[in-house]
Amino acid sequence: MPDDRLGICNIFDYCYNNWHYVNDPSKGELYSSASNTLANGLNGDCDDFAILVCSMLLSIGGDARISLAYNSGGGHAFTEI
């Protein structure tokens, strides 16, 4: 179990420390695949980050999902493990 947690933390830390936040165009919400986000240099918004982290966790056998939360100020996407 400790090795699993280390892998999870390493994935999150890598993505977090190399992430470049870029808003979607004002015309709507865009969702980027994990492979596209990797190819574009880890650029994107919160849903792109969540998709990337979730995909990476699933690839190592983790149990993860993407959650969305909304309020009057907007929304946010995040990965749950």
Biotite code that builds the C-alpha atoms (Angstrom):
import biotite.structure as struc

atoms = struc.array([
    struc.Atom([0.000, 0.000, 0.000], chain_id="A", res_id=1, res_name="MET", atom_name="CA", element="C"),
    struc.Atom([2.712, 2.614, 0.771], chain_id="A", res_id=2, res_name="PRO", atom_name="CA", element="C"),
    struc.Atom([4.133, 2.169, -2.758], chain_id="A", res_id=3, res_name="ASP", atom_name="CA", element="C"),
    struc.Atom([0.705, 2.945, -4.235], chain_id="A", res_id=4, res_name="ASP", atom_name="CA", element="C"),
    struc.Atom([0.485, 6.181, -2.268], chain_id="A", res_id=5, res_name="ARG", atom_name="CA", element="C"),
    struc.Atom([3.977, 7.191, -3.371], chain_id="A", res_id=6, res_name="LEU", atom_name="CA", element="C"),
    struc.Atom([3.027, 6.657, -7.026], chain_id="A", res_id=7, res_name="GLY", atom_name="CA", element="C"),
    struc.Atom([-0.147, 8.674, -6.586], chain_id="A", res_id=8, res_name="ILE", atom_name="CA", element="C"),
    struc.Atom([1.722, 11.529, -4.907], chain_id="A", res_id=9, res_name="CYS", atom_name="CA", element="C"),
    struc.Atom([4.450, 11.481, -7.561], chain_id="A", res_id=10, res_name="ASN", atom_name="CA", element="C"),
    struc.Atom([1.875, 11.740, -10.352], chain_id="A", res_id=11, res_name="ILE", atom_name="CA", element="C"),
    struc.Atom([0.060, 14.612, -8.673], chain_id="A", res_id=12, res_name="PHE", atom_name="CA", element="C"),
    struc.Atom([3.286, 16.457, -7.816], chain_id="A", res_id=13, res_name="ASP", atom_name="CA", element="C"),
    struc.Atom([4.629, 16.110, -11.357], chain_id="A", res_id=14, res_name="TYR", atom_name="CA", element="C"),
    struc.Atom([1.427, 17.424, -12.925], chain_id="A", res_id=15, res_name="CYS", atom_name="CA", element="C"),
    struc.Atom([0.985, 20.208, -10.367], chain_id="A", res_id=16, res_name="TYR", atom_name="CA", element="C"),
    struc.Atom([4.580, 21.421, -10.573], chain_id="A", res_id=17, res_name="ASN", atom_name="CA", element="C"),
    struc.Atom([4.652, 21.441, -14.391], chain_id="A", res_id=18, res_name="ASN", atom_name="CA", element="C"),
    struc.Atom([1.134, 22.732, -15.063], chain_id="A", res_id=19, res_name="TRP", atom_name="CA", element="C"),
    struc.Atom([0.483, 25.912, -17.055], chain_id="A", res_id=20, res_name="HIS", atom_name="CA", element="C"),
    struc.Atom([-3.059, 27.153, -16.425], chain_id="A", res_id=21, res_name="TYR", atom_name="CA", element="C"),
    struc.Atom([-4.777, 28.361, -19.599], chain_id="A", res_id=22, res_name="VAL", atom_name="CA", element="C"),
    struc.Atom([-8.463, 29.324, -19.686], chain_id="A", res_id=23, res_name="ASN", atom_name="CA", element="C"),
    struc.Atom([-10.773, 27.913, -22.320], chain_id="A", res_id=24, res_name="ASP", atom_name="CA", element="C"),
    struc.Atom([-11.862, 30.342, -25.025], chain_id="A", res_id=25, res_name="PRO", atom_name="CA", element="C"),
    struc.Atom([-14.873, 32.431, -24.049], chain_id="A", res_id=26, res_name="SER", atom_name="CA", element="C"),
    struc.Atom([-17.100, 30.533, -26.513], chain_id="A", res_id=27, res_name="LYS", atom_name="CA", element="C"),
    struc.Atom([-17.543, 27.510, -24.270], chain_id="A", res_id=28, res_name="GLY", atom_name="CA", element="C"),
    struc.Atom([-16.081, 24.632, -22.332], chain_id="A", res_id=29, res_name="GLU", atom_name="CA", element="C"),
    struc.Atom([-13.441, 22.475, -24.010], chain_id="A", res_id=30, res_name="LEU", atom_name="CA", element="C"),
    struc.Atom([-12.211, 19.159, -22.658], chain_id="A", res_id=31, res_name="TYR", atom_name="CA", element="C"),
    struc.Atom([-8.789, 17.905, -23.677], chain_id="A", res_id=32, res_name="SER", atom_name="CA", element="C"),
    struc.Atom([-7.723, 14.265, -23.608], chain_id="A", res_id=33, res_name="SER", atom_name="CA", element="C"),
    struc.Atom([-4.787, 13.310, -21.431], chain_id="A", res_id=34, res_name="ALA", atom_name="CA", element="C"),
    struc.Atom([-2.654, 12.517, -24.482], chain_id="A", res_id=35, res_name="SER", atom_name="CA", element="C"),
    struc.Atom([-3.425, 15.910, -26.003], chain_id="A", res_id=36, res_name="ASN", atom_name="CA", element="C"),
    struc.Atom([-2.607, 17.690, -22.733], chain_id="A", res_id=37, res_name="THR", atom_name="CA", element="C"),
    struc.Atom([0.733, 15.868, -22.556], chain_id="A", res_id=38, res_name="LEU", atom_name="CA", element="C"),
    struc.Atom([1.453, 16.721, -26.195], chain_id="A", res_id=39, res_name="ALA", atom_name="CA", element="C"),
    struc.Atom([0.710, 20.422, -25.664], chain_id="A", res_id=40, res_name="ASN", atom_name="CA", element="C"),
    struc.Atom([3.108, 20.770, -22.732], chain_id="A", res_id=41, res_name="GLY", atom_name="CA", element="C"),
    struc.Atom([0.690, 20.435, -19.794], chain_id="A", res_id=42, res_name="LEU", atom_name="CA", element="C"),
    struc.Atom([-1.393, 23.475, -20.688], chain_id="A", res_id=43, res_name="ASN", atom_name="CA", element="C"),
    struc.Atom([-5.083, 23.713, -19.818], chain_id="A", res_id=44, res_name="GLY", atom_name="CA", element="C"),
    struc.Atom([-7.674, 24.520, -17.209], chain_id="A", res_id=45, res_name="ASP", atom_name="CA", element="C"),
    struc.Atom([-8.944, 22.577, -14.184], chain_id="A", res_id=46, res_name="CYS", atom_name="CA", element="C"),
    struc.Atom([-10.898, 19.988, -16.172], chain_id="A", res_id=47, res_name="ASP", atom_name="CA", element="C"),
    struc.Atom([-7.883, 19.255, -18.377], chain_id="A", res_id=48, res_name="ASP", atom_name="CA", element="C"),
    struc.Atom([-5.763, 18.848, -15.228], chain_id="A", res_id=49, res_name="PHE", atom_name="CA", element="C"),
    struc.Atom([-8.365, 16.526, -13.694], chain_id="A", res_id=50, res_name="ALA", atom_name="CA", element="C"),
    struc.Atom([-8.568, 14.422, -16.873], chain_id="A", res_id=51, res_name="ILE", atom_name="CA", element="C"),
    struc.Atom([-4.788, 14.113, -17.039], chain_id="A", res_id=52, res_name="LEU", atom_name="CA", element="C"),
    struc.Atom([-4.313, 13.191, -13.376], chain_id="A", res_id=53, res_name="VAL", atom_name="CA", element="C"),
    struc.Atom([-7.236, 10.755, -13.402], chain_id="A", res_id=54, res_name="CYS", atom_name="CA", element="C"),
    struc.Atom([-5.968, 9.063, -16.573], chain_id="A", res_id=55, res_name="SER", atom_name="CA", element="C"),
    struc.Atom([-2.472, 8.703, -15.161], chain_id="A", res_id=56, res_name="MET", atom_name="CA", element="C"),
    struc.Atom([-3.800, 7.236, -11.909], chain_id="A", res_id=57, res_name="LEU", atom_name="CA", element="C"),
    struc.Atom([-5.990, 4.758, -13.779], chain_id="A", res_id=58, res_name="LEU", atom_name="CA", element="C"),
    struc.Atom([-2.984, 3.738, -15.908], chain_id="A", res_id=59, res_name="SER", atom_name="CA", element="C"),
    struc.Atom([-1.122, 2.533, -12.796], chain_id="A", res_id=60, res_name="ILE", atom_name="CA", element="C"),
    struc.Atom([-4.127, 0.599, -11.521], chain_id="A", res_id=61, res_name="GLY", atom_name="CA", element="C"),
    struc.Atom([-5.554, 3.288, -9.261], chain_id="A", res_id=62, res_name="GLY", atom_name="CA", element="C"),
    struc.Atom([-9.218, 3.841, -8.605], chain_id="A", res_id=63, res_name="ASP", atom_name="CA", element="C"),
    struc.Atom([-10.031, 7.431, -9.593], chain_id="A", res_id=64, res_name="ALA", atom_name="CA", element="C"),
    struc.Atom([-12.830, 9.574, -10.929], chain_id="A", res_id=65, res_name="ARG", atom_name="CA", element="C"),
    struc.Atom([-13.412, 13.164, -11.992], chain_id="A", res_id=66, res_name="ILE", atom_name="CA", element="C"),
    struc.Atom([-15.850, 15.269, -9.998], chain_id="A", res_id=67, res_name="SER", atom_name="CA", element="C"),
    struc.Atom([-17.435, 18.562, -10.978], chain_id="A", res_id=68, res_name="LEU", atom_name="CA", element="C"),
    struc.Atom([-18.642, 21.222, -8.567], chain_id="A", res_id=69, res_name="ALA", atom_name="CA", element="C"),
    struc.Atom([-20.614, 24.362, -9.376], chain_id="A", res_id=70, res_name="TYR", atom_name="CA", element="C"),
    struc.Atom([-21.901, 27.437, -7.595], chain_id="A", res_id=71, res_name="ASN", atom_name="CA", element="C"),
    struc.Atom([-23.042, 30.909, -8.661], chain_id="A", res_id=72, res_name="SER", atom_name="CA", element="C"),
    struc.Atom([-19.415, 31.910, -9.286], chain_id="A", res_id=73, res_name="GLY", atom_name="CA", element="C"),
    struc.Atom([-18.653, 29.108, -11.739], chain_id="A", res_id=74, res_name="GLY", atom_name="CA", element="C"),
    struc.Atom([-17.398, 25.582, -11.658], chain_id="A", res_id=75, res_name="GLY", atom_name="CA", element="C"),
    struc.Atom([-14.397, 23.437, -10.859], chain_id="A", res_id=76, res_name="HIS", atom_name="CA", element="C"),
    struc.Atom([-13.225, 19.955, -11.835], chain_id="A", res_id=77, res_name="ALA", atom_name="CA", element="C"),
    struc.Atom([-11.008, 17.760, -9.678], chain_id="A", res_id=78, res_name="PHE", atom_name="CA", element="C"),
    struc.Atom([-9.799, 14.179, -9.409], chain_id="A", res_id=79, res_name="THR", atom_name="CA", element="C"),
    struc.Atom([-10.854, 11.961, -6.535], chain_id="A", res_id=80, res_name="GLU", atom_name="CA", element="C"),
    struc.Atom([-8.976, 8.780, -5.622], chain_id="A", res_id=81, res_name="ILE", atom_name="CA", element="C"),
])
